């Protein structure tokens, strides 16, 4: 690949991972207020797995370049952007567009990555870290001495949630399949096998008065159990509907059903709270407030990573042109941590 060439991965429609198209083109230029970031690491998250099936609730029309987030180095700045930004390693939350060797981003949307953190390490905590941080600290406001239940405690968001909750002084109960239990125990988590154990009964054994917070990415039937396991004053944070991953039909319906439930529960006079977490919430109302909050929270996450509160979990690093393999691996459910794509 010569220096003036860009490589990107295009999702042409509802395809198997092998149907992704790798194409080459000219490196884009930065417009006013923008920067060109040379990608050093991007990743495969649940969102792209859903997009491939046409099931992500607000994905753009096909064809498009997926890639929810990235870490890279600024190589060019547009008008109105400090030229001193060139050479800085940054992270950006994009929703789409990250699976490319060079990406144009608004300068106001990039967050500097502190020295001493590698690109792949930082990549594991961009979307996963910001989601975990905001759910834990902005929604559930978890404090020392509380007990929380994390579904999918070995997953991308789940594993960061577990570590941030422990750093805040909370006790963690985590659901995961049996093969991840030893690693969770080593981390000080009480594991529950969601395949073989009765989750509500087991949680009640461990926390007879209920838990202070539940983080649920499963949706469907699970969300009702999660709500019922809350202690008085507890908080449920729902952030997905993984249980409907392979469903046909409306991709909006599971989300609307969840939102309806959340609204209803919050109307009940029992002091418990429910949230449906969406990392993009508030962006349409005030872009500047959204950006400031994102910058603040992602910087907190990087600080926690630097301090050792979070261990970056890299499941595998594959080159961008091996994206089909990377997606298959991420979807297999056999790996722990994030599948990272590099140039």
N, C-alpha and C positions, 0 to 999 in steps of 0.2 A: 504493500500500500504506500503510495507516495504521499508526501506531506499535504498535498492539496486535495486529497481525496477523503471523502467521508464514507463510512460504512454504517448502514442502519438496517434494522430488522422490521419488516412490515407484516402486520396481521391482515391478510386479505379478506377474511370472512370467517365463518365458523369452520375451523379446520382442526385436524389433529396437529400435534406439535410439529410434525414433519412438513406441514403445509405452510409454515412461516417462510417468508421470502427474505433472503439477505441481498441487499442491493447497494450499489456504490454510486456516489455522486460528488458534486463539488462541495467543499466545506462552506457552510453558510457564513454570512457576514453579520456583524452586530449592528442593529439599527439604533436610533436614539434611545437612551436609557437601558440598553441591553448589554449583555456580555456573551461571548462565545466560550463555552466550557469544554475543554478536552476531557472526555470521560475517562476516569481511571477505574471506576467500579459502579455497576448498577446491579439490580437484583431481580429475582423472581419472587413476587409476593402473591397472596391469595387473589388479589384483584386481577392480575393478568391471567390467572387460571380461569377466573370467571369470564373475563373478556373473550377469551378464546372460544368459550361456549356461547357467547352473546348474552351472558347472564349478569353482567355487572350493571347495577341499576342506572348509572348515568354515563355509560361509555359513549364515545363519539361514533358516528357511522363508519362502517368499514369503507375502504382500507385506512389503517392508521398505524403509527409506530407506537407500540406499548412501552412501558417502562415508567413505574410510579415515582421513582426517585433516583438520584445519582450523586456520586462524589467525583470531583475532578478538579482540574486546574484552569483558572481563567487565562485564556490565551489572547483575547482581544476585547477591547471595550468600545462601546459606541459613544456618540455625542452625549455630553452631560454626565458621563460616568468617570470617576476618578481613574486616571491611567495607572495609578499606583496599585490598582487591583490586579493587574496582570501578574501572573506567577503565584497568586494566592490559591491555596487549596480550599474549595468550598463544597457545601452540600446544598441540594435543592430538592424540594418536594414538587412534583410536576403533574401527577396523575397519569399523563401519557407523554411519550416522546423520549424517554430515557435510554431506550435500547439503541443507542447510536454512538459513534465515536466522537462526534462533535454536536453540541446542543446549544441553541440560542435560548437564553433565559433573561427575564427582566432582572436588572442588577439588584433591585429591591427585594428579590425573592431568594437571593443566595445568602447562605449563612457560613461564616468562616469556620473551618475545622482546625482546632488547636494543634500546635506542633506536637509530635510524639504519638499521634494517632494515625495509623495506616489507612489508606483509602478503603480497602476491603473491610477493615474493622469498623470504620465510620459508617460504611454502607449498611452494615447489619442493624444499625440503630437509627436510621433516618425515619422512614415511615413507622417501623415497629417501635422505635424509642419515643417518638413524638406522641403516638397513639397511647402507649403505656403511661407516659408521664402525665398527659392531660387527663386521662381517665382516672388515674390514681390521685393526682393532686388537685385538679380543677373540678372534677365531678364528685368522686367519692370522698375526697379530703381525708384520706387514711392517715391515722396517727399511731404513735407507738402504743403497744399493748393491745391493739385491735386484732381480730382474726378475720382473714379474708379467704374467699374461695375463688381460685383461678381455674377456669375450664381450659383444657389444652395447655397445661403448664409447661410443656416442652416445645410448644410451637413458637413461631416467630415473635408475635406480640406477647404470648404467654410467658415465655422464658425471661423476657425483659421485665414484664410486670412483676413476676416472682421476685426478681433481684431488687427492683426498686422498692417493692413493698417491704422486703426484709431490711433494706437500707433505712427505711422509715421507721423500723422497729415493730413491724406487724408480724403476726404468726400466719403462715400460709398453708392452706390445704389445696392440693392441686389434682385435677383429673388428668389422666394420661393412660396410654396403653401400657401393659405390664413391662414391656422391654425398657421403658424409660424410668421405671420406679427407683432402681438403684441410684441412678444419677440424681434424681430428685431428692431422695433421702440424704444423699451426701451433701446436698445443698441445704438441708434442714427443712425440707418441705414434707408434709404428710401426704403421701400419694393415695389416690383412689383409682381403681381400674374401672373406667367408664364402660368397658365391654362386659365385665362379669359381675361387678358390684352394684348394689342398689345405692345410687349416689345420695338421694335425700336421706335414707336411713343411716348411712355411714356418716354423713355430715352432722346429723342430729346427735349421733354417738359422740363425735369429736367436739361438737359445740352445742350442748343441750339448749342454750339460750338463743341459738341462731348465730349467724355470722354478721359482721359489720358491713361487709361489702361482697358482692358477687360480680365477677367479670365474665360475661357470657358471649361467646362468638358463635354459639350453636344455633340459637333461635328455635323456632318451632316449639315442640312440647317442652324442651329443656327450660325455656324462659319462665314458664309457670312454676316449675320446681324451684328455680332460682329465686323468684320473688317470695315463695313460701318459706325459704330457708333464712330470710333476713331477720335479724334481731330488730327490736323496736328502734327506730331512728336509723336503720341501716339503708344502704344504697345499692341498687342494682344498676350496673352499666352494661347495656347490650351493645355489641358492636359488629353484628353481622348475623347472617343466617346460613351458616355452613351446612346445616341439616337439609337445606333445599338446593344444594349445589347442583345436583343432577336432575332437578325437576324440569318439566317442560312448562309451557304456559308463561304467564306474565312474570317478568323479572321484578316489576315494581310491587306486586301483590304481597310477597312475604314482608317487605319493608313497611308497606302501609299497614299491614296487620299488626306488626310490631309497634309501630307508632301509635296506633289506636289503643293498644293494650297499655302502653306506657302512659298515655294521656289519662286513661281511665284510672290506672293505679295511683297516679299522682293526685287524682281528685279525692281519693279515699282519705278520711281523717285519722290516719294511724301513724303519722310521723315518718313513714318510710318513703324513699324517693326512688324513681326509676328514670333512667336516661337512655336514649338511643344515641350513641356517640357517632358523630361524623366529623372527621378531622377538618373538613372544609366548611363547617358551619360558621356563619358570621362573615364569610369572605365577601358575599354579595352586598352585605350591609355596610361594612367598612373595611376596605382593603388594607388601609394603613394600620388599623387596630389588629387585624388578622395577622399581618406581617410582623408586627412588633411582638405579638404573643408567640408566634412560631419561632422567631429568632431567639426570644428569651428562653422558651422551653427546650428548644433543640440545643442551645448552649448549655443548659442545665444537664441535659442528657450526655453531651460530650464530656462535661466536667465529671459526671458520675462514672463514665467509661474510663477517663484518665485516672481517676482516683482508685479504680478497681472495684467499684460497687457493682458494675456490670461487666461480665466477661463476654466479649464478642463471640457469638457462635456462628462460625463459618462452616456450613455443611460441605461445600465444594466450591472451587473456583474454576469456571470454564470460560473459554474464549467466546466472544460474542457470536462468532459464526457457528458455534456448537449449541446454539440456543434451543434447538429441538430436544437435545439430550438433557440440557439444564431444566427445561420445563417438565419433561418426563420424570426426572429425578425429584423435582420439587413436588410434583403431584403424586409420587409413589407412596408418600407417607412413611417412608423407611428412614429418612434422614432427620437429624436433629440440627436445628440452626438454619441459616439462610443460604440458599444457593446464589452465589455471586457471579456476575458476568463481568469479564475484564476485556479490554481492547484486543 
